[in-house]
Amino acid sequence: MSILNYAQNSNYNAFSGSAVVNDYFQVTSIVKYQAVRNLSSVSIRKAKTFLERNGINVKHDQIVSFDLFKNDVFVGFGDRESECVVESNNPINNLSPKVIIESKRDDIFYPKKNLDLKELIKHLRKDKNVNDKLWKGWIQILTYVEILKGDYSDANHISINVTSKELSNVFGIFSRKRDVPIELYLNFYLTEEKNYFNIAKMSIHENKKNQIAKHTCNIFNSNIDQFGNTNKLVVDISNPEHSGPSIPNIKIGALSLNQINRAVIDSNSLADVSINLKKIFEDAIK
């Protein structure tokens, strides 16, 4: 075990059997002292069968399962909470934090973290606020994709179908509405500082506008409370204003997760949630 201020000349007799508790107040292992000038511990998993047989609950690792986060995800959503919880059951049974982190690696952060898988998992386990915000945000996004009957089977290619509506002048006399179906791909990122959004916006504009091969909406979350609530984060980075209908052209947009959550909270029914979500995603790329 790695222990700060560990003194090899101290007497650690009788430490055996002490619980090792993490930041989530979970017992993760039991201390074992063998009088050889070091402390070690045995993982609680080795005692799982015995503990469960005696009525003690052993929780899943937070990287393996959404169980630790799912009960608190939609707290504060009022009338929508129970409906969203039901809708979240499917995606969180099909995608786990481990699957997401293995497939996306450092791409789940923006700006990117150049960490290998073990380093990234260590970072998340160490930073409780980052860990909580990231996985609760993922559950929210996956739930909204479920409501919109989208595809989340691949964490790197989450998509929904929207219809972009544009008004164009015909002969300068009247307007005609065009409904053009679009498959919209969603990227979900966690940012750790408020000003990262501006960095992200510039990077998306400069680096992707001429390279991206599909319509994409980049969604930013943060461990900072209310990130995105005070700024108009819908970004139009497509064609110049008044250039006319241009649906066939590839477009990219950006939103904060709080903006999307607000559209859900302000809806009167699950049917309204679907309409409002489609609208906010459509607005982000048109």
HUHUUR-V190560 format. One record per pair of residues at least 24 apart in sequence whose ideal C-beta (glycine too) atoms are under 8 Angstrom apart, sorted by sequence separation. I is the first residue (numbers start at 1). J is the second residue. D is the distance in whole Angstrom. If there is no record, write none. Layout:
i = {I	I}
j = {J	J}
d = {D	D}
//
This chain:
i = {15	159	160	196	159	231	234	255	66	108	159	160	196	233	255	12	158	159	228	229	157	158	194	209	228	253	8	158	185	187	189	191	193	227	228	229	255	1	8	66	158	185	186	187	189	190	191	192	194	197	205	227	228	229	253	254	65	66	183	184	185	186	187	188	189	190	191	192	193	197	204	227	228	253	64	65	183	184	185	186	187	189	190	192	205	226	253	6	26	64	182	184	186	188	190	194	204	229	252	63	64	197	201	218	220	222	251	62	63	215	216	217	218	219	220	221	251	3	150	191	197	201	214	215	216	217	218	219	220	221	1	213	215	216	217	218	219	220	221	1	24	63	97	100	212	217	219	1	1	212	97	145	219	95	209	24	208	141	234	92	95	141	205	238	91	204	238	107	234	235	92	138	204	234	236	88	91	103	104	137	91	103	104	103	137	201	88	91	200	88	91	100	84	87	90	99	134	95	133	197	63	88	94	84	87	94	197	87	95	130	63	91	62	63	130	62	69	73	84	72	217	182	69	73	74	68	69	73	178	180	217	217	62	66	70	74	178	188	216	69	73	215	62	66	169	168	168	141	110	166	108	109	110	111	108	109	110	166	107	108	109	109	164	137	111	110	134	111	133	110	111	133	134	110	133	132	111	130	129	186	127	184	184	184	22	182	24	23	110	163	141	144	162	140	165	160	164	141	162	163	137	140	144	162	166	140	160	164	165	164	147	147	148	147	144	148	147	148	144	84	87	77	80	80	77	78	80	83	77	76	80	83	80}
j = {39	183	184	220	184	256	259	280	92	134	185	186	222	259	281	39	185	186	255	256	185	186	222	237	256	281	37	187	214	216	218	220	222	256	257	258	284	31	38	96	188	215	216	217	219	220	221	222	224	227	235	257	258	259	283	284	96	97	214	215	216	217	218	219	220	221	222	223	224	228	235	258	259	284	96	97	215	216	217	218	219	221	222	224	237	258	285	39	59	97	215	217	219	221	223	227	237	262	285	97	98	231	235	252	254	256	285	97	98	250	251	252	253	254	255	256	286	39	186	227	233	237	250	251	252	253	254	255	256	257	38	250	252	253	254	255	256	257	258	39	62	101	135	138	250	255	257	40	41	252	138	186	260	138	252	68	252	186	280	139	142	188	252	285	139	252	286	156	283	284	142	188	254	284	286	139	142	154	155	188	143	155	156	156	190	254	142	145	254	143	146	155	140	143	146	155	190	152	190	254	121	146	152	143	146	153	256	147	155	190	124	152	124	125	192	125	132	136	147	136	281	247	135	139	140	135	136	140	245	247	284	285	131	135	139	143	247	257	285	139	143	285	135	139	244	244	245	219	189	245	188	189	190	191	189	190	191	247	189	190	191	192	247	221	196	196	221	199	221	199	200	222	223	200	223	223	203	223	223	281	223	281	282	285	125	285	128	128	220	278	257	260	278	257	282	278	282	260	281	282	257	260	264	282	286	261	281	285	286	286	270	273	274	274	273	277	277	278	277	264	270	261	264	265	264	265	267	270	265	265	270	273	273}
d = {7	5	5	8	6	8	7	7	4	7	5	7	8	6	8	6	7	7	8	7	6	4	7	6	2	8	5	8	5	6	7	5	8	6	7	5	5	8	8	7	7	7	7	7	7	8	7	7	6	8	8	8	4	8	8	7	6	6	7	5	5	6	5	5	5	5	5	6	7	7	8	6	6	3	6	7	7	7	7	8	7	7	7	8	5	6	4	7	6	7	5	6	6	7	7	6	7	7	7	5	5	7	6	7	7	8	4	7	5	6	8	8	7	8	7	7	7	7	8	7	7	8	7	5	5	5	5	5	5	4	8	7	8	7	7	8	7	7	8	5	7	7	6	6	6	6	6	6	6	6	7	7	7	8	6	7	6	7	8	6	6	5	8	7	8	6	7	8	6	7	7	7	6	5	7	6	4	7	6	7	6	5	6	6	7	6	7	7	7	4	5	5	8	5	5	6	5	6	7	8	6	7	7	5	5	7	7	5	6	7	7	5	8	7	7	7	7	5	8	7	5	7	5	5	8	8	5	6	6	4	5	6	6	6	6	8	7	8	8	6	8	6	7	6	8	6	5	6	4	5	7	7	7	8	7	6	5	7	8	6	8	7	6	4	6	6	7	6	6	8	7	7	8	5	4	8	8	5	5	8	8	6	8	7	8	8	7	5	7	8	7	7	5	7	7	8	6	8	5	7	5	8	7	5	7	7	7	7	8	5	7	6	6	6	8	6	7	7	6	7	8	8	6	6	7	6	7	5	6	8	8	8	7}
//
